[in-house]
Amino acid sequence: MYHEQDGYPDDPDRRTSDGNEMVDQARDYAKWYVAQNTKHDTAPWYLRSNRIEQVKDAVANLPEDDLNRYFDHYYRQLAGAYDATIAQPRPDPVPPGAAMNEYREHKLDVYLTDDGSDIDATSDVHVMYYAGINDDRLVHGDDPYPARTPDTRLEHVVIDIDRDQFREFLTYHLRCQIRDSYLARGEDPPDEYRVLGPGTDHMMVRCMNRDAVPSYHDYNANVSGYRAEDTFNAGLFAPLLNLL
């Protein structure tokens, strides 16, 4: 398949890092555009900025009992690594010897109600690890809708955080995900989402591996027009990334 243009080689092995980023942006934009303007469901969850925004708004307005109902197990998974009084739902489900290092990332699928106004369900915690370089594996938890695309998937490493900070942490992480959905499509996000911190893995990999892509995922990065409004254990995330 050829792109029929002269801006960069069709062979990805011959492209520069900038050229590969341009191609990825064009592909992601096309997936999102088709999903927005046709009946074809071509966009993965991490490109659907409107859906992630609906999740963010729902989380911000959840009664405390519902916040516990849908997200307390995720809080315990992240915070339990640092507080012995908090039992992690999945301390480490990775088989012995299967991982190349100690890096673990914890994911949670989030589903909205049909009208998009409220949280319908969340999955159990999924755990990602690296079996080798560029070989990430996922140990799946139970999922209430295994055949349905989630409206977003929270993706974060363990973090030492108090329970009363957790709602703020979730909404900030979702703002970073919204930022990434725009950036992946080659668009500038609205000012509300020009924040620094970990968002989607899809965009973080591009940030880490391409010189042309700023380190939006890093709270401590110096990116013009972007700021870190909150730095939830900013010093913790960087050494974990260095394990990759």
Buried (B, 14 or more C-beta within 10 A) or exposed (E): EEEEEEEBEEEEEEBEEEBBBBBBBBEBBEBBBBBEEEEEEEBBBBBBBEBBBBBBBBBEEBEEEBBBBBBBBBBBBBBBBEBEEBEBBBEBBBEEEEBBEEBBBBBBBBBBEEEBEBBBBBBBBBBBBBBEEEEBBEBBBEBEEEEEBBBBBBBBBBBEBEEEBBBBBBBBBBBBBBBBBBBBBBBEBEEEBBBBBBBBBBBBBBBEEBEEBBBBBBBEBEBEEBEBEBEBBBEBBBEBBEEB
